[in-house]
Amino acid sequence: MESSALPAETRMQFAELERSQAAEASEMRKRVHSWSIMQVAELEQQAAEVVEMRKRVQSAEAVRDAATEEAMRATSMLNNLEARLSEVCTYVYDSKGLGKGPFGHEQELA
């Protein structure tokens, strides 16, 4: 049945229904668009936070690495000092005829 064969009132009702559906569809598109913009903004904010956290982690890792390196240097220096002190004490004790030095060595008793 052609639309012109329909009564005028029915054609007007169909036209009003089409306008109403078009308006609802337009409103729905606006809402979806607005929601999408909010979602993108939220994701951008989260990405910025992740980038900032990554920077802080990298900074903390750099500090940790520097501290580890410094601790290794200090340990090496202490080991070297201990070895030299042991050598000096052994030399002094041996040169004075006192026996071996205090680093786990025996000493002559007076």
Helices and strands as residue ranges (DSSP letters): G 3-5, H 8-95
